[in-house]
């Protein structure tokens, strides 16, 4: 999409990673940012709902925040995410802390181009697709890229973290 630029898009461009940016009309009354993205883009792009991923910020019992990336239709298994990140427990991060650490607003948090790079785990189902979508760093904006590029650029581990 011409003219759209966020830290996530800039990170992909700087790394020379093939990607496409998709915009859709964000409704501030939407109950779920992820479901809104799936509803807006899945049919148009001919993709499955499981190819659209949401970025969740969690707080680990070892201290500090981390990022978990899971398919929109599924939930995050907090215990599995914690284990994948070397912790015993995790809880959803305070929204204000998540926004401060990433530099993005809720509903627009991207795993890429964050203000502070956080430890990241991506659900291993991503590796079964040739392309996945995740937030481009703004509500109503998604990035389409190869899952291997997402893993590499976020220095993520992959694990079964979706419930």
RALINRA-V411493 format. One line per field, one symbol per residue. burial: 1 if it has 24 or more other ideal C-beta (glycine too) atoms within 12 Angstrom, else 0. A space follows every 50 residues. Layout:
burial=???
//
This chain:
burial=00010111101100001010111101000000110111011100001011 11111111110000111111110101010111011010010010000100 11111111111111000111111111101011111111111111111011 1011011111110
//
